[in-house]
């Protein structure tokens, strides 16, 4: 019974969260060229590296260094990138588990 409840709840939450995620994906695509998602390397359990999807907030030609190391990181942000980062909407929580 618990498994059925977990499955039903997760399916319901996935459906509800897919609407805002599709809206954000559309905004990213309409405001800048390039892919909608950026796959960020992260360190997980036992120091293993995994890829975490994030909505792209930086322009495609941004140098591959940490944002805080750029002299003017705002010049590389997409039109909605600053908003996505400030509100933490650039993270894709339902996709991170995969």
Secondary structure, DSSP 4 states (H G I P E B T S, - for coil): -HHHHHHHHHHHHHHHHHHHHHHHHHHHHHHSSS-SEEEEEEE-GGG-EEEEEEE--B-TT--SS-GGGSTTGGGGB-TTHHHHHHTTTTB-HHHHT-
